[in-house]
Amino acid sequence: MNQNLAAPLSMPVMALNLVLAIGLSLIIAWYYVRYGTSLSNRSQFAPTLPMLTLITLLVITIIKSSLALSLGLVGALSIVRFRTAIKDPEELIFLFFAIAIGLGLGADQRVPTLIGAAAIFAYLAVQAFIRRKRLASHSLYMNIQVSGDQAETATFSAINQLLAGQFPEVDLRRLDQSDHTLQMTYYINARNPESLVKAMDAIKGSYPTSTVSLVEQKNLLGG
């Protein structure tokens, strides 16, 4: 058989591959919008994933049975340059996922592609569940400063006991004390906003001149 001649395409098989590609790529796009952590506009980026999957499938379907088309594609792609760099690793991962599905279905490897995609989706579901469970609690840095005469009466153990009664996890990260200032920084895990309000009210009630500030832990480098 002449390898320069493309083998006839099976339209029912191609239609099945297209349907599977659309379904899988839409799941990828939905997950990226719903559970992605990229700082870019995920709702604007996600629609490109199904298009990328379908284009990859179409290219592989056309060239897989023709050596001449394969060599021509290599030459054509060598002149393509992407002017926008992908700087977010998460975007790059989902792009590769979409391309992999297109490659697998375009090569008529439906069973391995479906099994591999199912395994990746299962991993993503577990990852989303764990992330949601972590978001149920708030990891914060609480900075407490007591100034003036009350800095002499305020004790580290008293404030420790006060915070321990409100939060399941309290960890002192920094302690500074001078003649008229006592400053403490805690890492805390708050289950709900009400516990934060109660703790701040209790501190204010015991030390009216105190100031309390909260910083989200995940917004700090190395936090």
Backbone bond lengths (Angstrom), bond angles and torsions (degrees), N, CA, C in turn:
res aa  C-N    CA-C-N  psi(-1)  N-CA   C-N-CA  omega(-1)  CA-C   N-CA-C  phi
1 M - - - 1.462 - - 1.516 110.38 -
2 N 1.293 116.96 136.43 1.449 122.15 -179.14 1.527 109.11 -73.84
3 Q 1.345 117.20 118.42 1.454 121.56 -178.47 1.516 112.62 -71.75
4 N 1.335 117.71 -14.82 1.459 119.99 178.90 1.520 111.98 -77.29
5 L 1.338 117.19 -12.39 1.454 120.70 179.88 1.519 109.01 -99.32
6 A 1.303 116.24 130.38 1.460 120.71 -179.32 1.514 110.05 -74.80
7 A 1.318 116.29 137.77 1.458 121.39 177.13 1.521 109.28 -71.81
8 P 1.327 117.79 147.57 1.459 119.51 -179.93 1.526 111.16 -63.54
9 L 1.319 115.33 141.48 1.452 121.38 -179.20 1.525 110.22 -86.47
10 S 1.316 115.65 143.54 1.460 120.99 175.17 1.519 107.79 -90.37
11 M 1.317 117.07 110.09 1.456 121.07 -176.23 1.529 112.73 -64.63
12 P 1.366 120.10 -40.45 1.475 118.29 176.31 1.521 112.81 -61.00
13 V 1.331 116.75 -40.37 1.465 120.23 179.05 1.528 110.50 -65.27
14 M 1.335 115.66 -42.88 1.456 119.48 178.97 1.530 111.19 -63.85
15 A 1.334 116.40 -39.52 1.464 119.87 178.73 1.527 110.64 -63.81
16 L 1.344 116.55 -40.66 1.462 119.91 177.65 1.524 111.03 -62.88
17 N 1.324 116.09 -42.83 1.466 120.00 178.77 1.533 111.33 -63.12
18 L 1.321 116.40 -39.08 1.462 119.78 179.44 1.524 111.33 -65.25
19 V 1.326 116.35 -41.47 1.471 119.88 179.46 1.529 110.09 -63.68
20 L 1.331 116.78 -45.11 1.463 120.08 178.59 1.527 111.19 -63.14
21 A 1.333 115.98 -40.39 1.466 120.05 -179.71 1.523 110.92 -63.79
22 I 1.330 116.74 -42.95 1.463 119.99 179.47 1.534 110.23 -62.49
23 G 1.331 116.32 -46.08 1.461 119.78 -179.05 1.519 112.71 -61.38
24 L 1.341 116.93 -48.59 1.460 120.61 -178.13 1.521 111.69 -66.74
25 S 1.325 116.95 -41.78 1.465 119.68 -178.03 1.525 111.73 -69.15
26 L 1.336 117.36 -31.94 1.471 119.57 176.33 1.529 110.97 -67.69
27 I 1.329 116.32 -35.10 1.461 119.51 175.48 1.529 110.09 -64.77
28 I 1.333 116.40 -41.97 1.465 120.43 178.00 1.530 110.21 -60.26
29 A 1.338 116.15 -47.22 1.460 120.21 -178.62 1.524 111.02 -62.78
30 W 1.345 116.56 -41.76 1.470 119.92 -179.93 1.523 110.96 -63.75
31 Y 1.322 116.24 -44.21 1.468 119.10 -179.74 1.523 110.08 -63.35
32 Y 1.324 117.40 -41.02 1.465 120.29 -177.52 1.527 110.98 -63.27
33 V 1.329 116.78 -41.12 1.471 120.20 179.34 1.519 110.56 -70.41
34 R 1.338 116.51 -41.25 1.471 120.57 -173.07 1.517 112.52 -78.30
35 Y 1.320 118.54 -41.31 1.454 121.01 -171.70 1.528 113.78 -120.82
36 G 1.316 118.51 -0.33 1.456 119.96 179.48 1.516 111.75 -66.08
37 T 1.324 115.81 155.19 1.457 121.59 -179.62 1.516 112.32 -115.58
38 S 1.310 117.71 7.35 1.454 121.28 -179.56 1.524 110.41 -64.62
39 L 1.333 116.03 144.37 1.456 121.26 -179.82 1.523 112.04 -81.29
40 S 1.312 117.85 -10.42 1.464 120.92 179.74 1.529 109.81 -76.65
41 N 1.328 115.92 176.56 1.465 121.22 179.98 1.522 108.61 -76.87
42 R 1.330 116.68 95.40 1.471 121.32 -174.36 1.526 111.82 -67.18
43 S 1.333 117.67 -36.51 1.464 120.27 -179.43 1.519 111.52 -67.03
44 Q 1.321 117.65 -24.84 1.458 120.51 177.74 1.524 111.40 -85.74
45 F 1.325 116.81 -31.24 1.461 121.19 -178.37 1.527 112.05 -80.03
46 A 1.341 117.69 -34.75 1.462 122.12 -172.78 1.530 114.04 -58.44
47 P 1.353 120.88 -41.33 1.477 118.91 -179.28 1.519 114.65 -61.04
48 T 1.322 118.05 -17.91 1.468 119.46 178.23 1.527 111.87 -74.65
49 L 1.331 118.28 -20.23 1.467 120.59 -177.33 1.524 112.40 -67.43
50 P 1.347 120.54 -47.91 1.472 118.50 175.11 1.524 112.77 -60.61
51 M 1.332 117.35 -38.63 1.463 119.79 178.31 1.525 110.58 -62.83
52 L 1.317 116.96 -41.53 1.465 120.32 179.34 1.523 110.81 -63.57
53 T 1.325 116.80 -41.68 1.467 120.40 178.89 1.517 111.44 -62.63
54 L 1.323 117.25 -46.07 1.466 121.06 -177.90 1.529 111.28 -67.34
55 I 1.308 117.72 -40.10 1.470 120.44 179.09 1.529 110.10 -64.98
56 T 1.330 116.38 -43.52 1.467 119.55 178.11 1.523 110.92 -61.19
57 L 1.334 116.16 -44.54 1.468 120.24 178.00 1.524 111.10 -59.47
58 L 1.329 117.34 -44.74 1.462 121.05 -178.90 1.522 111.52 -62.27
59 V 1.333 116.16 -44.33 1.468 119.75 -178.97 1.526 110.54 -63.14
60 I 1.338 116.89 -47.09 1.467 120.17 -178.26 1.521 110.80 -65.81
61 T 1.330 117.64 -38.45 1.471 120.79 179.32 1.523 111.23 -62.24
62 I 1.311 117.22 -38.93 1.468 120.75 -176.38 1.517 111.93 -74.78
63 I 1.332 117.40 -40.43 1.467 119.29 -171.37 1.529 113.48 -94.52
64 K 1.363 119.08 -10.59 1.458 119.60 -170.36 1.526 113.27 -63.76
65 S 1.320 118.21 -26.32 1.463 119.74 -177.16 1.523 112.83 -105.86
66 S 1.338 116.83 9.96 1.461 119.42 -177.70 1.524 109.71 -132.56
67 L 1.324 116.71 115.72 1.453 121.39 177.98 1.524 110.90 -65.80
68 A 1.330 117.41 -38.78 1.459 120.52 -179.53 1.527 111.41 -62.61
69 L 1.340 116.67 -44.19 1.465 119.43 178.36 1.521 111.45 -65.73
70 S 1.315 117.43 -35.53 1.463 120.86 178.87 1.519 110.82 -62.95
71 L 1.338 116.26 -46.78 1.464 119.68 179.02 1.525 111.31 -65.73
72 G 1.315 116.25 -37.05 1.460 119.18 178.25 1.518 111.50 -66.35
73 L 1.322 116.85 -35.75 1.460 119.87 179.18 1.524 111.19 -66.70
74 V 1.335 116.78 -39.80 1.463 120.05 177.68 1.524 110.49 -59.31
75 G 1.316 116.77 -43.11 1.456 119.86 178.59 1.516 112.61 -66.92
76 A 1.338 116.34 -38.29 1.466 119.40 -179.73 1.526 111.57 -68.61
77 L 1.324 117.04 -41.94 1.465 120.23 -178.51 1.519 112.67 -70.78
78 S 1.328 117.41 -20.52 1.463 119.57 -179.37 1.527 112.22 -68.32
79 I 1.332 117.61 -17.08 1.468 119.89 -179.59 1.530 111.28 -98.82
80 V 1.335 117.27 -1.86 1.464 120.38 -179.72 1.520 109.60 -81.97
81 R 1.310 115.99 131.93 1.454 121.37 177.67 1.522 108.86 -128.87
82 F 1.342 116.09 130.68 1.453 120.70 176.80 1.531 108.74 -91.65
83 R 1.306 116.21 122.38 1.458 120.45 -176.45 1.523 112.66 -87.56
84 T 1.318 118.05 -14.18 1.462 121.68 178.36 1.516 108.80 -109.19
85 A 1.318 116.50 115.59 1.466 120.50 -179.42 1.524 110.15 -78.23
86 I 1.332 115.58 142.94 1.464 121.49 175.44 1.523 107.13 -88.61
87 K 1.335 115.94 107.50 1.459 120.48 -175.54 1.524 112.93 -97.10
88 D 1.315 117.62 -18.84 1.460 120.57 -178.81 1.523 109.49 -92.00
89 P 1.337 119.77 120.59 1.470 121.22 -179.86 1.520 112.49 -58.51
90 E 1.326 118.42 -34.24 1.457 120.30 -178.88 1.525 111.05 -64.91
91 E 1.319 117.39 -41.76 1.462 120.34 177.13 1.524 110.43 -60.57
92 L 1.327 116.50 -42.01 1.462 120.45 -179.40 1.524 111.32 -63.62
93 I 1.333 117.18 -39.09 1.466 121.21 179.64 1.520 110.74 -63.57
94 F 1.337 117.58 -45.24 1.462 119.95 -178.93 1.531 111.19 -70.50
95 L 1.320 117.70 -30.80 1.462 120.03 174.52 1.528 110.56 -64.07
96 F 1.327 116.60 -44.63 1.464 120.21 178.34 1.527 110.94 -65.12
97 F 1.319 117.30 -36.79 1.460 120.68 178.06 1.528 110.31 -61.87
98 A 1.327 116.72 -45.57 1.463 120.73 178.92 1.525 111.41 -63.73
99 I 1.324 116.48 -41.41 1.468 120.50 179.39 1.529 110.41 -65.77
100 A 1.335 117.22 -41.10 1.465 120.81 -178.88 1.524 111.35 -61.86
101 I 1.324 117.09 -40.13 1.468 119.67 178.10 1.524 110.20 -65.83
102 G 1.324 116.91 -42.10 1.457 119.82 177.36 1.515 112.42 -62.34
103 L 1.322 116.70 -41.00 1.465 120.38 178.73 1.534 110.83 -64.96
104 G 1.321 116.55 -46.23 1.467 119.39 -177.62 1.511 112.81 -63.99
105 L 1.331 116.98 -46.78 1.462 119.52 -179.99 1.524 111.62 -70.64
106 G 1.330 117.27 -34.97 1.466 119.79 177.50 1.510 112.26 -64.15
107 A 1.342 116.69 -29.64 1.469 120.98 178.21 1.523 111.53 -89.90
108 D 1.340 118.03 10.83 1.465 123.68 179.41 1.525 112.52 63.19
109 Q 1.313 117.22 25.15 1.459 121.37 176.03 1.535 108.27 -96.20
110 R 1.321 115.82 65.93 1.467 120.08 -172.59 1.527 112.44 -69.27
111 V 1.328 117.19 -46.62 1.468 119.77 -176.68 1.533 111.55 -63.25
112 P 1.357 119.74 -51.00 1.469 118.65 177.50 1.528 112.37 -60.50
113 T 1.350 116.45 -37.14 1.462 119.07 -179.72 1.518 111.33 -66.21
114 L 1.340 117.03 -43.89 1.461 120.21 179.96 1.530 111.35 -66.22
115 I 1.335 117.14 -39.89 1.460 119.99 179.21 1.530 110.12 -65.84
116 G 1.332 115.66 -45.93 1.468 119.32 179.47 1.525 112.01 -63.24
117 A 1.345 116.50 -42.72 1.462 119.79 179.16 1.520 111.02 -64.55
118 A 1.361 116.57 -39.87 1.468 120.07 178.88 1.526 110.86 -62.91
119 A 1.340 116.84 -40.09 1.459 120.08 179.11 1.528 110.94 -65.03
120 I 1.335 116.04 -41.36 1.472 119.42 179.42 1.520 110.70 -67.58
121 F 1.340 117.17 -41.79 1.461 120.16 177.73 1.531 111.15 -62.23
122 A 1.337 116.95 -38.99 1.464 119.78 178.03 1.524 110.78 -63.11
123 Y 1.323 116.20 -41.52 1.465 119.75 177.28 1.530 111.15 -63.63
124 L 1.330 116.29 -42.19 1.462 119.86 179.04 1.527 111.55 -64.25
125 A 1.344 116.44 -36.94 1.467 119.71 178.48 1.523 111.06 -65.04
126 V 1.331 116.85 -42.81 1.468 120.09 177.37 1.519 110.18 -63.80
127 Q 1.314 116.17 -41.81 1.461 120.30 178.96 1.528 111.34 -62.16
128 A 1.335 117.00 -41.88 1.464 120.66 178.60 1.519 111.03 -65.20
129 F 1.351 117.29 -38.65 1.462 120.98 178.76 1.525 110.84 -63.98
130 I 1.324 116.62 -43.84 1.462 120.15 179.59 1.523 110.66 -65.38
131 R 1.342 116.69 -41.36 1.462 119.86 179.22 1.528 111.35 -64.31
132 R 1.341 116.51 -39.89 1.471 119.49 179.13 1.519 110.58 -65.86
133 K 1.334 116.98 -37.12 1.460 120.09 179.13 1.519 110.70 -66.13
134 R 1.320 116.39 -37.07 1.462 118.84 178.15 1.518 111.35 -68.59
135 L 1.343 116.27 -35.84 1.457 119.48 -178.83 1.522 112.26 -72.10
136 A 1.347 116.61 -14.62 1.462 118.66 178.36 1.520 111.19 -65.55
137 S 1.328 117.63 -25.28 1.455 121.76 175.12 1.518 108.86 -111.57
138 H 1.327 115.99 159.10 1.459 121.34 -175.91 1.523 108.65 -115.30
139 S 1.318 115.98 117.00 1.456 121.04 176.01 1.519 108.29 -91.66
140 L 1.320 116.06 118.47 1.456 121.24 -171.99 1.515 110.30 -133.64
141 Y 1.326 113.96 158.45 1.456 121.51 167.03 1.521 107.44 -104.73
142 M 1.320 115.92 124.14 1.467 121.49 178.74 1.515 109.03 -109.57
143 N 1.307 115.38 122.06 1.458 121.24 178.07 1.533 108.45 -106.45
144 I 1.330 116.90 123.20 1.460 123.26 -178.83 1.522 108.21 -118.16
145 Q 1.315 115.53 127.71 1.464 120.77 178.58 1.525 109.30 -128.79
146 V 1.319 115.34 125.06 1.463 122.26 177.26 1.520 107.58 -115.36
147 S 1.337 116.20 123.67 1.463 120.89 -175.33 1.526 110.07 -119.38
148 G 1.319 114.72 167.77 1.462 120.81 175.92 1.517 112.34 77.80
149 D 1.321 115.15 -153.24 1.465 120.41 -176.85 1.523 111.85 -65.66
150 Q 1.323 117.56 -27.76 1.466 119.85 -178.01 1.521 112.38 -70.14
151 A 1.323 117.04 -18.74 1.459 119.75 178.07 1.520 110.85 -64.31
152 E 1.340 117.08 -24.76 1.458 120.24 179.84 1.524 111.29 -80.00
153 T 1.342 116.87 -31.79 1.460 119.83 -178.74 1.528 112.38 -89.15
154 A 1.332 116.98 -23.19 1.463 120.56 178.99 1.522 109.85 -69.99
155 T 1.288 116.45 133.99 1.457 120.80 -179.90 1.525 109.51 -120.52
156 F 1.311 114.24 151.04 1.455 120.86 -179.83 1.529 110.48 -62.37
157 S 1.326 117.70 -42.52 1.466 120.90 -177.54 1.520 111.52 -66.54
158 A 1.352 118.05 -35.50 1.464 120.63 -179.85 1.517 110.95 -65.98
159 I 1.302 117.50 -44.50 1.467 120.78 179.43 1.522 109.95 -69.18
160 N 1.323 116.66 -35.15 1.458 120.27 176.33 1.523 111.13 -59.55
161 Q 1.319 116.97 -47.36 1.460 121.16 180.00 1.522 111.21 -64.23
162 L 1.321 116.35 -37.40 1.457 120.07 179.41 1.527 110.90 -63.01
163 L 1.340 117.24 -44.57 1.471 121.05 -179.34 1.528 111.30 -71.93
164 A 1.325 116.94 -36.70 1.467 120.13 -179.48 1.518 111.92 -63.98
165 G 1.323 116.78 -25.56 1.446 119.74 177.83 1.513 114.17 -77.03
166 Q 1.336 116.96 -12.47 1.464 120.99 -177.21 1.520 113.67 -110.35
167 F 1.350 118.00 -27.85 1.458 120.97 -172.31 1.530 110.53 -124.08
168 P 1.334 117.29 143.21 1.468 120.31 178.70 1.518 113.62 -72.20
169 E 1.328 116.80 -21.30 1.471 120.77 -178.72 1.512 109.07 -137.47
170 V 1.325 116.25 120.82 1.459 122.75 179.18 1.518 107.70 -135.30
171 D 1.323 116.68 123.51 1.462 121.30 -176.65 1.522 108.66 -135.29
172 L 1.318 116.84 118.20 1.459 120.95 178.61 1.525 110.22 -72.61
173 R 1.316 116.12 127.10 1.465 120.56 -179.52 1.530 112.51 -108.55
174 R 1.343 116.91 -26.71 1.463 118.69 -179.21 1.523 109.34 -155.79
175 L 1.330 115.45 142.21 1.466 121.94 179.23 1.521 108.51 -138.69
176 D 1.324 116.19 122.18 1.473 122.37 177.76 1.522 108.15 -128.05
177 Q 1.341 116.26 131.88 1.451 120.49 179.76 1.519 109.60 -139.08
178 S 1.330 115.01 132.35 1.462 122.38 174.94 1.521 108.08 -129.58
179 D 1.313 117.09 -168.18 1.464 120.17 -176.05 1.524 112.52 -62.73
180 H 1.321 117.48 -38.30 1.462 120.43 -174.85 1.526 113.28 -125.86
181 T 1.314 118.16 14.74 1.474 120.70 -178.33 1.525 109.85 -144.23
182 L 1.318 114.47 134.20 1.464 121.88 172.13 1.522 107.01 -124.79
183 Q 1.323 116.43 120.21 1.463 121.20 -176.79 1.519 109.76 -127.77
184 M 1.336 115.55 130.18 1.458 121.60 -178.97 1.524 109.56 -132.68
185 T 1.320 115.88 141.90 1.461 121.88 175.64 1.524 108.37 -121.49
186 Y 1.329 116.02 123.59 1.464 122.71 -178.03 1.520 110.23 -116.97
187 Y 1.320 114.06 145.96 1.465 120.20 165.83 1.522 106.45 -97.39
188 I 1.348 117.30 122.60 1.453 121.17 -175.99 1.523 110.18 -127.69
189 N 1.314 114.92 156.52 1.463 122.06 174.92 1.518 107.23 -120.69
190 A 1.332 116.47 108.04 1.460 121.68 -176.98 1.517 109.69 -100.88
191 R 1.330 116.56 125.32 1.459 120.76 -179.52 1.531 112.02 -74.86
192 N 1.321 117.40 -28.81 1.456 120.42 -177.73 1.526 109.37 -153.60
193 P 1.335 118.53 158.98 1.474 121.13 -179.64 1.521 113.07 -63.63
194 E 1.341 117.50 -26.99 1.461 119.75 -178.39 1.530 111.22 -62.30
195 S 1.336 117.09 -36.89 1.464 119.17 179.19 1.522 111.26 -65.80
196 L 1.327 117.75 -33.70 1.462 120.81 176.29 1.520 110.61 -65.01
197 V 1.332 116.21 -44.19 1.474 120.08 -179.48 1.519 110.35 -63.62
198 K 1.343 117.32 -43.08 1.459 120.80 -179.93 1.531 111.14 -63.40
199 A 1.316 116.89 -42.30 1.464 120.22 -179.91 1.524 111.08 -64.50
200 M 1.340 116.84 -43.79 1.464 119.87 179.97 1.528 110.98 -65.91
201 D 1.337 117.01 -39.21 1.468 119.94 177.86 1.528 110.96 -65.12
202 A 1.346 115.99 -39.29 1.464 119.25 -179.92 1.526 111.08 -66.17
203 I 1.316 116.39 -40.64 1.468 119.70 178.68 1.524 110.28 -65.22
204 K 1.325 116.41 -43.91 1.461 120.38 179.27 1.527 111.17 -64.71
205 G 1.339 116.24 -36.37 1.457 119.70 179.32 1.515 112.19 -66.41
206 S 1.333 116.51 -38.44 1.467 120.37 -179.05 1.516 112.33 -81.57
207 Y 1.346 115.76 -33.30 1.465 120.32 -177.11 1.528 108.48 -135.12
208 P 1.330 117.94 87.29 1.478 121.62 -174.42 1.522 113.91 -60.04
209 T 1.324 118.57 -27.44 1.463 120.27 -177.81 1.525 112.62 -87.63
210 S 1.332 117.07 2.68 1.460 120.26 -176.70 1.527 111.28 -76.89
211 T 1.329 115.25 157.61 1.468 122.32 173.24 1.525 107.74 -125.36
212 V 1.336 115.60 141.46 1.459 121.85 -178.47 1.526 108.46 -128.03
213 S 1.324 116.85 130.97 1.467 121.42 176.48 1.518 108.74 -130.26
214 L 1.346 115.62 147.32 1.455 123.16 -178.27 1.524 109.81 -122.23
215 V 1.319 116.39 138.06 1.468 121.98 178.13 1.516 108.02 -131.61
216 E 1.339 116.91 129.54 1.462 121.50 178.51 1.516 109.64 -64.42
217 Q 1.330 115.75 128.20 1.468 120.53 -174.95 1.509 113.26 -63.10
218 K 1.357 117.92 -38.52 1.461 120.15 -174.06 1.521 112.74 -72.39
219 N 1.339 117.52 -12.22 1.457 120.65 178.50 1.520 112.87 -87.32
220 L 1.322 117.57 -1.45 1.454 121.51 -178.94 1.518 109.62 -102.09
221 L 1.331 116.37 139.70 1.449 120.56 177.17 1.525 109.37 -67.06
222 G 1.335 114.25 128.85 1.453 118.53 179.33 1.506 113.66 77.95
223 G 1.362 117.18 7.51 1.457 119.20 -177.74 1.513 111.78 -78.91
